[in-house]
Amino acid sequence: MPLKLNQTSKFIVQAFNALGDETRFKILQVLSSSNEICVSQIAKSLGITTAGTSQHLKILEQAGLIERQRMGQRTCYIIKPSRKIHQEIINVTLKVKDSNE
């Protein structure tokens, strides 16, 4: 009988798939240093287009790591503050960021 993943395990797989891309990993690090940040600001800090940034943000959002917030015509993002596993993944991301500085 094949091993089935529970919801937490499925989330972890999705999160690591999303964070397996260097740009998305950097985006999560940028988001971790701000309460909320808009697409154009993220794009500027990484030196990539807003369209490219939006595509990466969509994947991070689908993985359940971030949330989108509309502010008039602007779209801003925050790290999704929900389950304990979210925080543990974010903490690992921050540790890597701190060790690089």
Secondary structure, 3 states (H helix, E strand, C coil): CCCCCCHHHHHHHHHHHHHCCHHHHHHHHHHHCCCCEEHHHHHHHHCCCHHHHHHHHHHHHHCCCEEEEEECCEEEEEECCCCHHHHHHHHHHHHHHHHHC
